[in-house]
Each structure stands twice: as structure tokens, then as C-alpha cells.
Amino acid sequence: MKIERLSQDKIRIFLTFDDLLERGIHKDDMWREPPKLHELFLEMMEQAYTELGFDASGPLAVEVLAMPAQGMVIIITRGKVNESGEGGAEDEDELEDDIYDMEVTMEQSDVMMYAFKDFEDVIAAAGQLRSSGLTEAGKLYSYKGKYILAIEPSDVEQDRYNAVIALLAEYGEATSVTFAVLEEYGKIIMPENAVREICIHFQS
């Protein structure tokens, strides 16, 4: 579990599938088992307070993005606490029943995105992907000092999906950056067929 502060009132939490499995949560549970996710949320809030001093009291906006190739990204934004004092006792009673006042939105992205520290690792991964028959795929970005290879699921045959993820994970690491953020803030290096272009230009 990785937790980072985005601003004074916003944090981002990244959970890999290993993190989820350690807590008895499977990929499909992200959508079908709200009680399990609630337990996970309580654990995350405790860790966020311990590591970052992030106090999750008051209203919270929780954005959950499930990425089947990477894991789960959760962005938590703390709202303003009502300090008018009106209805204080009633508010306290409500909080006893529900510790966190949350507004949760859930989305899903199937884009496979893996980050690489060195371009040599990108070249090695592209070579392996080409050897496995995947050539007409991939966009390559530069974002915060790393190279990120994004592959649309439609470019991968379903029975080879897990094999492609395994190859990407061998040379890179799952990233918590969402595709929307990458599109807006990342620098596009190769807009299409990145696997093929890398192999043509950087492999003998």
C-alpha cells in the first residue's frame, strides 16, 4: 500500500493486487463486496493518519478507480467541517453510527499502464512483447521522470492478457497514475504502435 499527499486536504492511495489479496479481497470483490471495502477503508485511514497526519474526520469525497492490470487507486478529499455548532449533538449521534461521512464514486479503467525508470527497460520490455507477437500496440509517455507504456486491452487477445501483464511487470512496475492524468499532464513520446517503433529504432 502506497500513500501520498496530493494537497493539504487530498491524498492518493495505491493498492496492488498483492495488497488486496493479503486482505482477503479479490479483483471481483472491488465491485461486489462493499463490507470488505469498508474494512479496508478503515485500515487505510489509520495508516494515512500515522504516516501523513491526515485526519479523515468530517465529510469525505472518495474516488475509487479499479485498474485490472494494476490494482486500485483511491483518491480521498476532505471537505470542510460545519463549524456553525447547530445540531451538534445530533451530528455526534450520526457519526457514532457511521464513522465517516463519505460520498463514493467508482470507475474502472482497463488500460494497462506500467512505469519504467530507465529507457533500457522500456526497450527490453518492448522486445519481449514483440517476441510474443504483440507489435501493433502501445503509447509511450514521459511523466515525472519515468517512462510509462500504456496498452489498450483491445490491442491484446483475451487469452494473452495475463501474459502481457507478466511481461510488463518483469521490467516495470504498476503505476498509480490514471490514464486521464497521463493524457493531460504527461508528455507523449510515441502516440501509437510504441512497441513496434521502439524495436525498429532501438534494437539491432
N, C-alpha and C positions, 0 to 999 in steps of 0.2 A: 504494500500500500504506500503510495507516494502522495504527500500532501504539500501543496504550495499555496502561498498567499498571493492573490492577484491584486488586491487592494485592501484597504482597512476593513471593508465590510464584505469582502468576497474571497472565497478560497476554491481551489480545484483539487479534487481527489481522483487519483487514477488507481484502479484495481485491475490487475491482470487476472486471467482465468485461474492461475495457481492460487492467488489471493482468495478468490471466490470459493474454489474447491476446498481450501483449508477451513473455510467456514461453513461447509456443507451446502453451498449454493452452486447449482449447475447453470449452464448457459440459459436453458429454457426457464429457469426459476426467476430470471430477471423480470419476466413479464407475468408469471403465473402465481408467484408466491409472495405477495405483499408483506405478510408477517415476518418472513425471513429477511426481507429487505429492511424492515423497521428495526430489527435487532442489529443488523449490520450498520444502519444509520447511527444508532446509539453508540456503537463502538467507534465509528468514525468521528463523532462529535467529541468523544472523550480524548481521542488521540489528537484531534485538531486543537483542543484546549491545552493539552500537555505540551505539544510541540510548538504551537504558534501563539498560544494565549488567545485563541479565537473563541469568544463567548457566544454560544448559539442561542441565547435567550431572546425571546421576542419573536416576531413574525419572520419566517424564512421562505425564500423562493429557492426551490431545489430543481435543478435541471439535470436529468439523467439521460446520458447518451450511451446506448449499448452499441458496441462495435464488435461484431462476432469474430473478427480477425485479431482483435487486441484485448478486449475486456470491457470495462465500464468506466466512463468519465462522469463525474458528478460535480457540478458547479453549484455552490451554495452561497446565496446572497442574503445578508442580514438586513432586515428592514428596520425602520425607525420604531422605537418603543413609544407607545402612547403614554405621555407623562402628565396628562391632564388630571389624573387621580380619580376621575369619575368611574364609578363601578369597580373600584379596586378589589373589593372582597369577592365580587362575582368573578372577576378575571382570575384571581388566585385559585378559586374553586375549579374553573375551567382548565387551568394549567395542570392541576393535580390529575385530571382525567387524561389529558393529552400533553405530555411534557413539551412538545414542540408544535408550534402553530405553523404548519407547512403548506405551501402551495406547490405541488409536484407536477412537473411536466416530463414526459418520457418520449424520447425519439430513438430511432435506430438508423445506423449507417453501416452498409455492407462493404464500403471501400476498404481495401487492405492498405494500411499505411505503416511503413517501417522506417525508422531513422538510422542513419549511418554516420559515424563520427568522421571517417576517412573516405575519400573518393575511391581508394583502392578496394575498400569493402563493397562499395556500390558496383564496381567493375566485376569483382568476384561473384557477387550475387547474380548480376545480370548474365554472366557466363553460365552459371548453373541453371538459371531459368531458361536460357536458350537451349541448353543441352536437354532439358526436359520437354522441349517443344513449345515453350511459351515465348513468342517473339513479338507478335503484334499487340503489345500492351504496355501500359505504364506511362506515368507522368513523373518527371523528376523536378523537385523543388529544392530551394535552399531556404532554411528557416532557422534563425538563431544559432548560426554556426554549425548546423548539421544539414546533411542531405536527406531528403525524405522522398522515398519512392512510393507512389500511390497507384494501386492497380484496381480497376473496376472489376467487380465479380462477374460481370457479363463477358469479360475477356478470358475467363478461366472456366474450363469444363468442370462441371459439378464434382465428378469423381476424382478430380485432381486438386480440388480446393485446399484440402488439408496438407497435401504435399507441397504446394506453393507456399503456404504459410510457414511450413517447417523450413524450407529453403531460406525464406526471408529472415526468419528468426535465427538461423545459423550465423548470419553475417551482420544482422542489425538487431534492433530492439523495438518492441512495440512502443508507439508514441501516444501520448495523451492528447496531442494536438488534434482538433477536429478538422475535417476536410474543409468546412466553411471558413475557419480561421486561416488555414493554409492557403485557400484560394484568395483571401482578402489581404493577408499580410506576408505571405511567403513570396519568394522570387522564383518564377517559373524558369527552369533551365531547359527542359525538353518537354514540350507540350503534348507530344504523342509518341507512341512506339519507342519509349525510352529504352526498353530492354534491347531492342534491335540496334538503335542508334549508338548506345554505349558499346556494344560488342563490335560494331563496324569501326568506330573511331578509336577505341582504346584497347582492343585486343588484337594480338597478331594472328 
